[in-house]
Amino acid sequence: MDYNCSPYFHKVTALTASDTAVEMTITNPTNISSLDYFELVLCVNPDTVVTGDPLPYTVNVNGTAVALQNKYGLPINTNRLCPRKKYVGAYVEPETGTPYVILWNTPECARYAQ
């Protein structure tokens, strides 16, 4: 199956670090609706942009930076995702509150689980 044709497949093509977060630039970032299935592959090594302590990720969805959360609703930091692994989840836009992307299979790599 070719996942690159899926509108739900998003590759991280760039990472931009600030003092408080690392923003992911993804493919297909627009027209994403609440509760849409979300597949994410990190194609950039976060170690190339983060040299100090781990920072939380944000993802630019529909022109807005939203938090990336694990299955427990906690922020995902730059030391928690493995490059080139597919993560699955959903984009959530609650009626009240801030939108976010939740990934259900994090953390899976033993190196990143503490």
PLY file of the C-alpha trace (Angstrom):
ply
format ascii 1.0
element vertex 114
property float x
property float y
property float z
element edge 113
property int vertex1
property int vertex2
end_header
0.00 0.00 0.00
1.38 3.42 -0.93
0.80 5.71 2.05
2.19 8.75 0.21
-1.11 9.11 -1.70
-3.21 9.22 1.46
-4.49 12.65 2.54
-3.91 11.48 6.12
-0.17 10.81 5.61
2.06 13.67 6.78
5.84 13.75 6.44
7.82 16.15 8.61
9.95 18.05 6.11
11.46 20.64 8.46
11.86 21.42 12.15
12.12 24.96 13.53
13.29 25.39 17.12
12.46 28.29 19.42
13.17 28.72 23.14
9.94 26.95 24.11
9.02 24.45 21.35
9.98 22.79 18.07
7.51 23.36 15.23
7.07 20.63 12.62
6.49 21.58 9.00
4.45 18.77 7.45
3.15 17.79 4.02
-0.63 18.20 3.49
-1.05 20.72 6.36
-4.40 22.20 5.28
-8.03 21.08 5.14
-7.65 18.79 8.14
-10.92 18.33 10.03
-11.50 17.45 13.65
-11.05 13.73 14.36
-9.33 13.14 11.00
-6.96 10.18 11.04
-3.35 11.40 11.21
-0.24 9.46 10.12
3.07 11.15 10.88
6.63 10.25 9.84
9.55 12.26 11.15
11.96 12.64 8.21
14.27 15.08 10.02
16.45 14.19 12.98
15.50 16.47 15.91
19.10 16.39 17.16
20.01 18.65 14.24
17.92 21.54 15.65
17.78 20.85 19.41
21.12 20.88 21.18
20.01 21.43 24.79
17.17 20.00 26.85
14.26 18.33 25.00
11.47 20.66 23.88
7.80 19.90 23.17
6.68 19.52 19.56
4.04 21.60 17.81
2.57 20.84 14.38
1.34 23.46 11.93
-2.20 22.33 11.04
-4.54 24.58 9.03
-2.16 27.50 9.62
-2.08 27.11 13.41
0.63 25.58 15.59
-1.02 22.87 17.70
0.46 20.67 20.43
1.56 17.11 19.70
0.41 14.79 22.51
0.89 11.14 23.40
-1.93 8.70 24.14
-2.07 9.96 27.72
-2.61 13.59 26.69
0.92 14.63 27.66
3.16 16.74 25.39
5.61 14.84 23.21
9.17 16.13 23.53
11.94 16.00 20.96
13.58 13.02 22.66
10.43 10.86 22.30
10.00 10.26 18.54
12.14 8.04 16.35
12.96 9.30 12.85
11.52 7.27 9.93
8.89 5.52 12.06
5.19 5.92 11.29
3.06 7.25 14.13
-0.73 7.15 13.98
-3.32 9.26 15.71
-5.87 11.98 15.07
-6.28 15.74 14.84
-8.67 16.84 17.58
-10.49 20.17 17.61
-12.58 20.25 20.81
-15.69 22.43 21.08
-14.00 24.31 23.89
-10.26 24.40 24.35
-7.22 24.23 22.13
-6.82 21.86 19.14
-4.09 19.23 19.25
-2.74 16.15 17.47
-2.74 12.95 19.53
-0.51 10.01 18.62
-1.68 6.65 19.92
1.53 4.63 19.48
3.95 6.77 21.48
6.44 6.15 22.90
7.29 2.82 21.31
11.06 2.90 20.87
12.72 1.57 23.99
15.42 4.24 23.67
12.81 6.97 24.11
10.70 5.38 26.87
11.61 6.35 30.42
0 1
1 2
2 3
3 4
4 5
5 6
6 7
7 8
8 9
9 10
10 11
11 12
12 13
13 14
14 15
15 16
16 17
17 18
18 19
19 20
20 21
21 22
22 23
23 24
24 25
25 26
26 27
27 28
28 29
29 30
30 31
31 32
32 33
33 34
34 35
35 36
36 37
37 38
38 39
39 40
40 41
41 42
42 43
43 44
44 45
45 46
46 47
47 48
48 49
49 50
50 51
51 52
52 53
53 54
54 55
55 56
56 57
57 58
58 59
59 60
60 61
61 62
62 63
63 64
64 65
65 66
66 67
67 68
68 69
69 70
70 71
71 72
72 73
73 74
74 75
75 76
76 77
77 78
78 79
79 80
80 81
81 82
82 83
83 84
84 85
85 86
86 87
87 88
88 89
89 90
90 91
91 92
92 93
93 94
94 95
95 96
96 97
97 98
98 99
99 100
100 101
101 102
102 103
103 104
104 105
105 106
106 107
107 108
108 109
109 110
110 111
111 112
112 113
